[in-house]
Amino acid sequence: MNWKKLLKMAGIVSLALMITIIPLLSAGCAGTEEKTLKAGFSICYTGVAAEKGRPMGNAKLDCMKYINEELGGVAGYQIEVIWRDNQYDAAKAATIINELIAADCLMFTTNSSKMMASSMEIANRAEFPGFAVFSSPVCTHPPQHIYAQMPDYGDDWAAFAKYYLENIWQGEGRPKMALHLLNNPTGYGAQDAALVLADELGIDIVAIDEHTATTTNEIESLTRIKGLNPDILYISSTPQPTSIIVKNAVELGMYPGITIGCGHASLTSVLIELAGADTEGVYGVYPTVNWGDDVPAMAKMTEYCQEYHPEDYGNMDYVTSWAEGLIVAEILRLAIENVGIDNLTPQAIEEYGFQKLDNFDVGGLHGPVTYTSGDNRLSKSVRVFQILDGEITPITGWVEAPLIPYEFE
Amino acid sequence: MDLPAGTRNYTYAQDMAIFRTKTHWAMLLALLVILFTAPLYWGNHWLSVANLIGITIIAATGLNILTGYCGQLSIGHAGFIAVGAYTSAVLTNRLELPFIVGLLAAGIIAGLIGLIFGTPSVRVKGFYLAISTIAAQFILIWVINHWTSVTGGFRGISVPPASIGGMIFVSQSSQFYLILVITVLVVFLAKNLARTRVGRAFVAIRDNDLAAEVMGINLFRYKLLAFFIGCFLAGIAGSLLAHWIGFLNAENFSIMDSILYIGIIIIGGLGTTTGPIFGVIFIRMLQQGITFIAPVLESTFALPAGFTTGIGPMVFGLAIVLFLILEPRGLAHRWQLFKASYRLWPFSY
């Protein structure tokens, strides 16, 4: 055999070996046989939603560290975290959910409704349970294997609308509301609820405008809205675009003068940092307690945040995802208690973990977590906040968010 | 075709053959065997990555025909992929038509829409054409978002799994075979197209459209044909993407994706059949590598949570810049140099 033939053979064999070895390497080494509880996190750490994804990712990983190191894991078993940065990219999210299924994770979570929308069909087909921290109604209607940690963007709208009618509106007839929505499920989840409930509640929707996550100016859309003389401007978006809209509304002389309310994805300390004093008096709906509130989980969460991510202190998204970590642990604990460590599968986690959640208080960080048949929202309570003196201040107690009868195809 | 020293062509058939020597055939067979047996030893995750790579290759091949061969710069490719994806989703979900109808309709509708947006190419070129194709991106996505009764609008639309004759492609491995077969067919088609009269007309238009017209090439016809073929393949890729992800939202087809496709064919090598393949594999594997390495670095060096997340954007940007400086003709050119060196080995220049 001459050198050239030998080289050809070596080339073919090398190619075959390389292609074969890649997946074997990804499978990792067997190692010791100590059992762990695998949980997968698909986090939008980078990309256009990083302003929310980063503090949320930090919080859930900090919470996992706390559970594993201080609490000794769940029922004596460490939680093995597999986290991936989905970059807020749908195709990336689809490969990540496949990776988490292949890695034998027991469950998964993701931050946003968009990332859940990109993962949920694959997860539903594989009966792989997971929940989204922030979700749109489309993620849980009809209910399958995907859950929502908190009330969705539609519930925010409904809660705010009721609060407005009962506590703020003093005019004659029906108030006029304009919706300014992020051009994705975060924004249009609010529209879904408005279309179902506005008439029944007695609110006229006079404008539905949209914006992008990277918007830098909304003067044009707000000028159009201003011409319709709305009483309320409701924004369902993320903090950066919300800050632009609020600032532009002030520039146009719309605000103060009308009421501005926003959904929970908008209402974080980042909104105040970006829009400053212009946000004074803005209302918002949020499903967690505030920083510094006297609830059992606050001290430990604050300790970890200040030690590992002081830049996130005051950010409501950190609170939300710390609670997410506690819920993951509770789901795993319930499943172990019900079926034992040796029988844990994603299906068992769903049936004996997710669906056994009953009044779990999440250290008081948000409303109690309960599974109700036919309603895949785990927590069903929100609170109304107002920005007062530069602080996000709660102005109500917990408000129940009843299931809205959506009829999606 | 460059052949190893001592290998000569004696017939036209030999001269035209894509796979000319026994080594070519052996390499092709080995590659096909490896690919078609891949589900046996690749896990779910790597199969899903391979599926994404296959879909991206189809779309990038379409853009390469349009931009690489015919020289018509399009920055609206993701919009045409979206048209294909939504066409297939609407036909299979709302009208419950078979997947194969959705797939073909996706290609045809995207191709026809491409013809509409390609019409300005007769009058404008270069940056001006780029701007008109950017308009296509925005207009198409706007229509998809606001034609709620058909597309589901911002809420999105779910897409059933692909199925052909009772065979349902739900698992990653079954989808892998579907996508692989279509990808191989598309690459084969693109390779042959480049060698036909049409392909040569595309290249002539790209190199000098005035000279091409003087030689008798109908610019209007061939430019629009390039748009149709490029967008047809984008539509096919969109259909496969829709059935692979299972749920569509127009946000999945952003202008950044259109720019990414341009980057892919530049990195791979414009105007070559292998260019899109190399470009796609490079970009997608780089993305996977970065996704995988960030958590590993954090756990290995006990870094604070989230510390490594800046690596992704930095490495990605750096790789593209270095590539443009060091290998502007793309990976396909590097592959050609490697093959030339191999043919002369051990007596290289």
Interface residues (C-beta under 8 A of the other chain):
Chain A: W3 K4 L7 K8 I12 L15 A16 I19 T20 I22 P23 L24 S26 A27 Y45 T46 A50 R54 G57 N58 L61 D62 K65 I82 W83 R84 D85 Q87 A90 A91 K92 A94 T95 I96 N98 E99 I101 A102 A103 K114 A117 S118 M120 E121 I122 N124 R125 S136 V138 L181 N183 N184 P185 G187 Y188 Q191 D192 E210 Y308 H309 F408 E409
Chain B: T23 A26 M27 A30 L31 I34 A38 Y41 W42 G43 N44 H45 W46 L47 S48 V49 L52 R94 N145 G152 G153 F154 R155 G156 S158 V159 P161 V170 Q172 L241 W244 I245 G246 F247 N249 A250 E251 N252 Q287 Q288 T291 F292 A294 P295 P304 A305 G306 T309 G310 G312 P313 Y342 W345 P346
